[in-house]
Amino acid sequence: MSAAVIDVLLDRERRLEVAWEDGCSLDIELGDLREVCPCADCRGRRERGEPVTTADRLTALSAELHGNWGIAIQWSDGHETGIYGWEMLRTLAAGAS
Ligand SMILES: [Zn+2]
């Protein structure tokens, strides 16, 4: 059983912060978050060595929490199919520290 998310803070212009109950936390810039979008389309682009987006400045238009699962973000470049699972974000948090 993994630790529960206790806090999510989205600065639509800048960054996403997530905190877990065991003290783990993630603070990631939106541009970096967009780069690791887990959807099949973006995965395919990364595998082909293509950029996942051509927008120079990304913002989040809106975000939707999917309960225990994760967070979906609607991006200013029109992309909205990726759901960032808490487990995946936690892996990023572990990698960043
Ligand atoms: Zn994507």
Boltz pocket constraint, residues with backbone or C-beta under 6 A from the ligand:
constraints:
  - pocket:
      binder: B
      contacts: [[A, 34], [A, 37], [A, 38], [A, 39], [A, 40], [A, 41], [A, 42], [A, 43], [A, 79], [A, 81], [A, 82]]
      max_distance: 6.0
